[in-house]
Amino acid sequence: MNVSARIVDGTEISRAIRAEVAAEVAQLRAAGVVPGLAVVLVGADGASEVYVRSKARACREAGMHDRTLHLPAEVTAEELYGVIDGLNADPDIHGILLQLPLPAHLNPKPFLERIDAAKDVDGFHPLNVGRAFIGDPRGFVPATPAGIMEMIRREQIPTQGRHAVIVGRSLIVSKPLMSLLMAPGPNAGVTLVHRHTPDIAPFTRMADILIVAVGKPGLVTADMVKPGAAVFDVGITRVPDPADPRGYRVVGDVDHAGVSEVAGAITPVPGGVGPMTIAMLLRNTVEAARRDAARTRKRDRRRAAP
Ligand code: NAP
């Protein structure tokens, strides 16, 4: 019996990344560029509002410019397109993030596609999805899978020839993670299972690296995990808890106490994958600002040429 899994501390790792980002921002500022992130929030959604506030605070702490546009739930499609177009054209904004979910009358797809791919730091524009899939570094990889890969690297969790099993098939987390893990470099073998897999346990038990991104507390229990596996719990669900002053607590998809007895390493919830997401978003925004500055320099050189 394993004593207890090593806790992969996302808060600690993300703090290191945010310090690196702040140093890069300082360099860019010295060259006259202040990376700017705009977050568009439509309607009132408690969890989204908390998340958006955390992003804004993280931007300011890193020395970046942040702008939150809070639009009413009744906003029309035309108005929302107008807001996105304005941000696309704004030279102070290098990254644009449309906070999901949108109210039911707005299908997110055309709005995500309206965002300039060069400012799509969330990596949801089809051009960036495709670039990430083919391993083209000009794309932006969505922050959560990028954060998981960064944890794997910094924790030196072996991937080459190992079997990674991903539970869930979302475009935000699981699909990009699948291509990142199997790409040259990590070189993992990857299995992805989802809602329609009749029994996920035979697959999860084969995983050297298990990533669970579903949103169902207690989905993965100790008997479903291979001894020594590295387990990444992406799920974030609020469950009622009268003992907590907020009336709820946040849990993942993995039975943390039980699985910790079997796994070699495990991320906690909260404090695991979550903090990494914001850190990687900041990193994408700094990268967008750097690319924008390079494009501007190139254009200026062309104009100045005789
Ligand atoms: P999502 O889009 O709802 O995807 C969940 C996936 O799980 C879907 O593919 C769904 O299948 C599948 N699924 C549902 N029930 C299942 C079951 N019993 N067994 C296996 N697969 C099942 O959600 P998401 O955006 O990927 O997020 C997943 C969880 O991670 C949520 O709790 C979310 O809050 C959290 N999250 C956390 C972070 C972070 O920073 N830590 C970031 C993003 C998301 P269908 O495709 O058939 O619906």
Boltz pocket constraint, residues with backbone or C-beta under 6 A from the ligand:
constraints:
  - pocket:
      binder: B
      contacts: [[A, 144], [A, 167], [A, 168], [A, 169], [A, 170], [A, 171], [A, 172], [A, 173], [A, 174], [A, 193], [A, 194], [A, 195], [A, 196], [A, 197], [A, 200], [A, 212], [A, 213], [A, 214], [A, 215], [A, 216], [A, 233], [A, 234], [A, 235], [A, 236], [A, 237], [A, 273], [A, 274], [A, 275], [A, 277]]
      max_distance: 6.0
